[in-house]
Amino acid sequence: MKEEILERLRQIEKDNDVRIIYAIESGSRMWGFASENSDYDIRFIYINNPRYYLSVNKKKDYIEVMDKEKNLDFAGWDIKKALSLLLKSNMSLYEWINSPVIYVNSDEMESFISLSEYLWEKKNLIYSYIHLARGNYQHYIVNKKEMKLKKYLYILRTIAACMWLEKNNVGQEIENEGYYISRSEIISRYFQYPVSVDRLSLVIKEDNKYIYDLLQKIIKAKKEGKELSTSKPNKKANEWIEKKIEYYKNYAYRLGCNDDLKYKENRKLLIKFADDFLYSTVLQEIKKREQKLPTPVELEIASL
């Protein structure tokens, strides 16, 4: 399947005049609960033709391609869009960076990842995760007589991510403990971030054995390809979810506001780093196109 995915990525490059610098597996195959019939959710970051960045008109900054027959779902972001989301600590982007299944990598992406180590913020990540958990909970479970059990899987995974971030004290400073940690310590702690639901669920096990056992039961059924049945909402699980959503909403708030002068000065500097990175990347892209160098996708195909 890897060879076919790479060939499709190469076709996407040709069809859109872009160069893909990073491609990974997302969704259930990244999170670790895929079955044999699960879709392949391929996510990628690309660099457009340099002329794209000089246009006075706002242009499309994403690519989506779906092949339902072969269960292939491709979605990618332009490098400028990815940088913008990086500045907002977009949780999906940081999960992509930590995906265990990488199809394509590049020097540009290694630089991008190095930059990401300085731009992410725990507060924004927790807000993102808890917003997703609350949205799914309210939409699929609250006031429902019946619901699909797999919805608990997605909700519990996002809450577990919040629990992991709190437990590991990842961030620019350890809140309420009166001291700072070094940037290198921040990086080493963050990039052990587990996207696998099996590893994330361990923080739930320490907190509540009942919820952990429920999660493991759902994961096992999902991996075995069993059609997860509908059932009445689990009252005990719902109470735990509601408690955690409220807790992490308040926890993120306690991490402080982002309007102090020092924070704003630091953000200006980091935005300049991101701008410089984009400028350098586009200049390099001009040179690579002039020299007709192979794309990272083409290099990966040649190595098979």
Phi, psi and omega in degrees: 000328181301317181298317180294320178298317179296320179295321177295320178297321177295321178294323177298320177301313182294317183293332187244002181054052179231169174235117182279126183253350182201135177212133184220172173264130178244193176065211188297330180285333175280320184283344174092024175227035179281149171255177179298332184263005181294150175295158169262114181258091184269124179242142185213161175240138185222162174249129180282170168305132183310331178299332180304321186279355180252002182285143177282342180266143175288127184244162179303133184241025177212160177227134177227131178222130182236135172234093184294329182297322182253011177057040179250125181234110181254134175211131182222157179241142172296152184300324179293318177296318180298319178295320178298318179289329177298319179294339179262005183055050179296123187294323180297318181296318179290332174288321176303316182300329182258012180298136178281350182245102182248125178267322183219137174223170183198168177297320179301320182289327176298321177293321178299316180295320177300319178294322183297333180295340181259345189260340188282153179226131182300318183302312181294322178297315180295318177302317181297313182295316185287329175296318179293316179299314181295319179298314179295320181296313182291325184281321189255344187237314184300130178063019177262137176282327177223150179209159178279130183301329184295342178296328176297325182301313182289324179290314182293328178296316182290324176293321178298325177297318176298317180297320180294316181298321178291313184299323184268003176049045181275129179163178183291336173208154177276110188295141172063016178246358170079013177209163181256157173247155184289157178301321181296326178289323176301312184296313183296325179288318183293316187277018162259010184301121184270118175276342179295129181293333177297317180284319179298325184293345180296329178289331175289321180302320180291335185267317186205108184295324181297313180294321178298314180297321177297316180297316180296324178296317180291319179299315181300314180295321180294316180296325181281358177078015180284141177289112182290122186286168173269153179204174174289146177305142181276110186301318181294319178294318180299319180296320180293316180298313181299320179296317182289320179300314180294320181297312185284337171296315179288324179298314179297321179297321182291343179293350174106163179270163184251038183240009178283159187297317181298317180298314182297322178294319179295320180295321177300319179294318180293323176296322177297319177302316180295318178298316180296321178298314180298315180301312181296320181295318180292320177298317178296325179296321177301314181296317182294323178290323178296323181274356180055045179286148178294150178280161176304327177295315180297322178295320180293321178296318181295335183276349183290000000 
